[in-house]
Structure formats: C-alpha cells, structure tokens
Amino acid sequence: MAEEIQAEAQNIEEIVANSTIADVYNAAKQLNGVVKKTKLIESPFFSDMCGNNVFLKPENLQNTGSFKLRGAYNKISQLSDEEKKRGVITASAGNHAQGVAFAAQALGVNAVICMPATTPILKVESTKAMGAEVVLYGDSFDDAYEKSLELQRKKGYTYIHPFNDKQVILGQGTTALEIIDELKDVDAILVPIGGGGFASGVALATKAVNPQVKVIGIEPEGAACMENAFARGQVSSLTAVDTVADGCAVKTPGELTYAFCKKYLDQIITVSELEIMSALLSLIEKHKLIAEGAGVLSLAALNKLPFKGKNVAAIISGGNIDISTISALIDKALIARGRVICFSVLLPDKPGQLLNVSKILADNNANVIKLDHNQSKVTDSFKKVALEITIETHNHDHINKIIKAMNDGGYSVDKIY
C-alpha cells in the first residue's frame, strides 16, 4: 500500500512538472469556436473601492453560464474513440454537469450526470435539455459522486472529473491566456477555488507566460479546503462546508490540483459570507450582471489585496443561479449593508399614533416597504398595540438616525432584522 501511494505521488509530480504552456495553447485550439472569449470589463466602481485598476473577466456570460465548459470540452474532445464509445459519466450539482452535457452533445458522446436529489429543477432540466441522462441520488454532491463511481464501475463509462484531471485543468487555463492577451500589463489575477481545478489551470498558464503576474486564489471561509490543505502540508478533508458559494462547497481538494496550486499560486485569501453577498449586490447594482455566490469570490476579496495601484483581473466564474436564491442573497445583503430594516414598536391603543410614527419616518426620509398594524395582536399591555414596520434606508448611520428620532418621539424600537 505504501508503495502504491508513493507511485501515485511520483505520477502527480511528473504530471505537474511536464505540464507546459504548449499544453494550454493546445487546449485553446480545441476550444476555438466552442467557447466565448469573454471580454474584460473595466470597473470604475470596484477600482475606486479597493484602490486598484479592476477588470472583470465575465465567465458568467460563457456558454452554459460558467468556465466549466472549457475543461469539460477539452477533456472529452481528446478522448480516444473507444473511450467516447463507452460514454462519459460525472457527478455535479450544476456547472460541471452542464459543461459535460454541452461538450458531450457537441461531440456526439452519450453522457450520464449524477446529481443530488436536492438539485434545483432548473439545473436538472438545463442538463437534460443538452441531451444528458440525469441520475438524481442522495442529498449532497458526495452522495452523487459515490453513485457516479458505482455506475462507472458497473457500466464502464469514461469518468470526467470536475477538477482533478490534467485535461480539465488545461482547459480552465485558457481563461488566463485570454486575460493576458487582452490586458498585457496585468499585475494580478484573482481566481475562485472550489476543488482547485480552475485555480490550477489559471496559475499554470499565467506563470508560464509571465511569472511576475500574481495569481491569488479565493475561497469562502466556510469551505476553505485548499487553505486547509496548505496549512497541513497535504491534502485533507474539512469536516463540513457551509457557504452561499455552493459552487465552491468542496470538502477535499484534488491531489493533482493541490500539487498545481502549491507550485504556482502566490496566495490564498478567504472571504466571509457577508463579503460574498455584498459583492453580488454591488455587481448587480453597478454592472447589471448576474452571478452566483461562487462567481463573485474574486470581487469579495478585492478589499483584502495587499497592494494598491495595480492592474487586477477578477474572474467572475459563473452565473448559474436561480431566481429564488438571488432574491434571498440580495435581501440578506441589503440588511447587512443597512439598506433595509424591520422593527416593531408598541403604540398606545388610541387614534393618531400610526400617523405620528408615519410622520417621523417621512421626516427622516425612510421609505416604508411593509407595515403590519393589527389592533388584535396580543401584547403585555392591554392598552398597547404592536406595530411592525419594514423600511428602506440609506446605510447604518441613517438607521441610527431614524431610531433616535423614534426614541425622541417617545417610541421604543425593537429591531427584528
């Protein structure tokens, strides 16, 4: 067993050592005419916010809605005729599934995708619409992954791993070639990390073209599997993951991706859930672009960069998010920024009190979204009635001003959220 582990480690070292820029350019040829060369978008807002010159790489506008198509197509396009004939299989909860389905359909290969039974129906139907057979199993990616391995053993399918595969990594690396070609004086590239395939490819390609360009990986604090591996000096698993960036909710990075990232990444930055939601809201408001939680990790890290005045390319990795999730994330971001507040007050049960509260809010430029004034609601005092109000505000200072005005008017405010 020890000899097998040693041999596997040596094989990984050889793969990393023998992977060159020529391999990435070969992947780019395979992808020519298949993927969009997403153009950089200069962002005055994010530039002013962080003190660097920020350029967005909008892979959320890519075919299938994410960068994942690059790696999936490159891998499947280079399979042997015999491997293609067997069909391909993978596990995914979203982006990789659609990338594999798209690539398989374009190349005339049968595809089976194992997805958790909890996967939103929109993603399931999008995958089916591209000709793939979808197997729903379990409650998590790990369950679906185990099911895909079981089916692969039984049926002899060719496996297309979401990240721990050289050809997948090389395909993802073509993103960096496009950035460097368009922004030749780029100083840093920010790339999200889930299992590490995207970061591996981007870092390999970037360092091969210009070793002076910094490549910084971004992880959510609730799923920082690569940072954990770096800290331990080996691949290891998190006990649990919890993040709105569900595309990066990976417990264990790949052995191969760990080796690539260890060699080529300059730094890893982790971001909080609040920073992710705030970045999503800013992207929507300032650029009218929709992204998923994992897609905005690079934007969430901009204020944590250890430099100023540099040209920074921030990759928006994907935009496959359903409307209900967008709504929930926006609501949370608005609350966190002090743009919405819900509170209750107890009013004397007599005429004119609602008018008084309304006047205080109007005088302080608060916009009422919702108001629940129910005289039948039970309170501790028989002579008082509970009033619940949700208002739009400018920021936390504005909220504090409104609360003070309410207190000065004789009303005690109980903040709900």
N, C-alpha and C positions, 0 to 999 in steps of 0.2 A: 504493500500500500504506500509506504514512504517513497519507494522508487517511482510509483505512478505519479504521485504528487510532484516529485522533483522533475520528472519528464514533462509534466504539464506546464510547470513554471518555466522551464527552459524553452518550451514551444512558444509560450506567451512572449518571452523576452525576444525570441527570434522574430516573431510577427511584428513587434513594435520596432525593433532595430531595422527590419527590412522594408518597412512601410515608408514610401517616399512621396515626394510631390508629384512624381510622374504617375503614381497610382491615383492620386486625387484628380489630376488632369484627365486620366483615362475615364474616371467616373463621370467627369464633366461631359465628356464626349458621349457617354451612354445616355446622359440625361438631356442632351441637346434636343430641343423641340418637345420635350416631355414636361419639364418644369418651367415655371416662370422665373426669369431673372428679376426678382423683386428689387425695385429701385429704392435707393436710400431717400429718406425724407428728413430734411434738416428741421430741427425742433427748437425754435427760439424759447418756448416755454421751459422745456426741460434743461436747456442750456443755461438760462438765467437762474433756474432753481439750484443747479449744482456747481456753476462756475466753470463748466467745460463746454466745448462745442459738440453738441449731441446730434447724432444722426441715427434715425430709426431704420432698422432693416425689417420690413413688414412681411415676415413669413406667414402671418395670419392671412395674407392675401394670396398665398400659394395655392396651387391646385390641391384639392382635398382639405384646405384650410390649415396646413401646417408643414413644417420642414420634413416631417416623417416620410413623405413621398420620395425624397431624394435617396435615402438609404434603402428603402424597400425596393424601389425600382432598380437601383444599381445592383443589389443582391440578386434579384430574380432574373434580371437581364443576362447575368453571367453564369447562370446555372447550366449544367450540361443538358442535352436533350433528354437523357434518361432521368435526370432529377426533375425536369419540368414535367415529364410524362407522369411521374408519381404524384404530382400535385404538391401544393405547399400548404403548410399549416402554421399558425402562430396564435398567440394569446394577446389580447389587448382590451382596454376599456374605451378606446376611442381613436386617437390619431394614427397610431401604427396600424390599427385594423383597416382604416380607410386607405392608408398608403399602400398596404399589401393588396387590398382588394382592387384598387385602381391599377396597380402595376400588373397584377395577375391577369386582369381582364384585357389590358392593352397588349400583353404578350401571349395571350391565348393559353393561360395556365389555370387549372382548377385551384380554387383556394378555399380553405376551411379556416374560419376565425372563431376561436373560443373567447367568449366574453362573459363577464359576471352577469348573473340574472338580474342584478340591480342596475345594469347599464340603462341610461335614458333611452327611451324608444326611438328618439330622433337619430341617435348614433347607430342604433341597431339597423334601422331602416335605411340609413345612408350607406351602410356597409353592404347590406343586401342588394341595394339598388345598383351597386357596381359588380354584381354577379357572384359575390362570395356566399358560401354556405356558412351560416352563423349557428354556433352551438352555445346556448346560454347555460352557464353552470356556476353554481356557488354564489357566494356573497362578496367576493373580493377578487382582485387580479391574481393573487396567489392561488386561489381555488381554480380559476380558469386556466392558469398556467399549468398546474398539475394535470388538469383534464387534457390539455393540448399535448402534453408529453405522453400521456396514456394512449391517446389516439394516434400519435406519431409512431409509437412502438407497434401498435396493432395493425395500422394501415400502411406503414412505410412511407408516409408523407415526408417531403423535404422541409426541414424546420427553418423558419425565418425569424431569428431572434430580434426583439425590439432594439437592442443596443449592443449586446456582447458578441459582435460579429465584425470581422475586418471590413467586408464589402459594405456593410451598413454604415460603419464608421466613415469610410472613404466617401460614400455618397453624401453624408451630412457635411463633410468637409468642404464640399463645393460651395457652400454658403460663404465661407471665408474668402474663397477666390473672387467671388463677385464683389464682396465688400472692398477688398484690396484693389481690385481693378478700377472700381469707381471712386474710391477715396484713397488715393495713393499715399497721402501723408497721415493716414490713420495712426493714432498712438496707442489705442486700446480697443479691444473688442470684448463685450460682455455677453456671456452665453449661459443660459439656464442649464442646470444639471438635474436629471432625474436618475436614470441608471448610468449616465455618463457617456453615452454614445455620441450625442451632439457635441458636447464639450471636447471629447477626444478628437473628433474629426476636425472641428474648427481650430483647435490648438495645434494639431499636427500640420495642417495646411498653412496656418499663419506663420508658425515658427520656421517652416521650410522656405517660405517666400521672404520673410523678414523677421529675423529673430529679435529685433528691437521692439516689435509691437507686443504690448502686454495682452495676455489673454486671461480674463478673470471669470471664473465660474461662479454662478449664483444659485444658492439653494434656499428653500424655505426652512425656517428654524425648526418646524415640526417634521421635517423629513430630510435632514442633512446627512444622508448616508455616506456621501463621498468625504465630507469633512470628518465624519466619524472614522472612516477607514484611514484617512491621512493621520489622524491623531493616534490610532492604534498601530499604524505601520503595516497594516494588512487588511484585506477585505473581511468585513464583519457585518453582522446584521443588526439593525435597530430593533428594539423590542416592539415598537409600534410607530406608526406615522399618523399625523393629524395636521392637515393643511387644506386651505381653499385651493391651493395649486395642485389639484388632483392629478394632473399630468406628470407631476414630479413626485408623487407619493410612492416612493420606492424604498423598501427596507434595506435591500442589499445591492450594491453596485456590482457590475461585472468584473471578473478577474482581469479581462482584457482592457476594459475601459479604465479600471483603476491604474493599470500599468501605463496606459497612454497619458492619463491625467497627471500621474505622478511625475512623468518625464517632461511634459510640455506646459502644464498650467502654471501660471505665475502666482495665483492667489485664489482663495475661495472666500466669498462673502455670503453671510446668511442674512435673510430678511424676515421681518415679523409678518404676521397675518394682517395687521393694520397697515403696514407699509405696502403690502401687495394690493390690498383693497383700495388704498389711496392712489396708487399708481394706475390702477384700472380706471378709476373715476377720472383722473387727470387726462388719460389717453382718450377717453370718450369725449370729455368736455373740450379739450384743446385741439385734438386732431380728428375727431369724429370717426375714430377707428374702434372696432370691437375686438377684444382679445379675451382669452381665457385666463384663469389665475396663473397658471404656469407660464403663459405667454408674456406676462408683464414683470417677471422676476428681475430682468435686467434694468427696467425702469425703476423698480423698487429699491435698487441698490445704488442709484446714482449719487445720492447724498452721502454715501459711505465710501466713496472713492478717495484714495489717499493722495490725490493730486488735483491741480486746477489748471485751467487754460489749455487743456489737451483736446485733440480730436477723438471723440469716443463714438464707436458704433455699438448701439444697444439693440440686440436681436429680439424682436417680438416673435416668439417661436410658434404660436398657434392661436387660432381664433374660434375653435370648435366649442362653443358654449351655448347651452340652451337658455331661452328667454327667462325662465323662472330663476335660474341661477344668477343671471346678470342682474335681475331685479333685486334679489336678496343681497348680493355683494354691493350694489350701489347703495341700497338702504343702509347697510352697515357702515359703509364709507362715509356717507353723509352724516350719520350720527357721530361717528368718530371725529369728524372734522368740525363738529359744531354747526352743521348746516340744517339739522333737524333736531328738535327736542320735543319730548312728550312729558307732560307733568300734570299733576292733579292739585286742586285746591278745594278747601271746604268753604262754602259760602253760607252766610245766614239765609235761611229759607224765607226770604221776603222779596218783593218786587224790586227791580232795578239793579240787583247785584251782577247779573250777567252783562248788563250794559256797562257797568263800571269796569269790569275786567276787560271787555272788548275795547274800551277807550284806552286803557293802559297799554294794551298790546298795539293798538293802532298808533298811539303817540310814540311808540318805540320801534315803529317800522317792522313789526312782526306780522308775517302772513299766516293766517290760520288755515291749516290743511284739514283738520278734523276736530270736531267738538262734540263731546257727549255730556249733555246736561240733563240728568234724569232725577227728577224730584222724588221718585220712588226708591232710589238707591238707599240702602241702609248705611248709616254712619254711626259713630259712637255717640253723637249728639242728636237728639230728636229734632232739634231746631236748626240743623245744618244739612246741606245737601252737597254731594260730591260732584265736582266739575272736572272732567278730563279733557285736556287740550293738547293737540299736536300742532306745532308751528314751524315754519321755515325761518331760519336765521342766517346771519352772515358768517359768524365764527363764534368761538368760545367767549370772546370779550362781549359780543353782542348778547349772548345768552346771560352772562353775568349781569349786564346792564338791565335786561328785562326782569330777571329775578329780583334785583334790588328795587326796581320800580314797583313790582308786585308787593314786596315786603313793605315798602314805604306806603303803599295803599292799604295796608292792613291785612294782606293775604299771605298765608304761609304756603310756600311752594314745596310739593313733594315730587321730586324728579323720578319719572318712571324709566325713561331711557333718553 
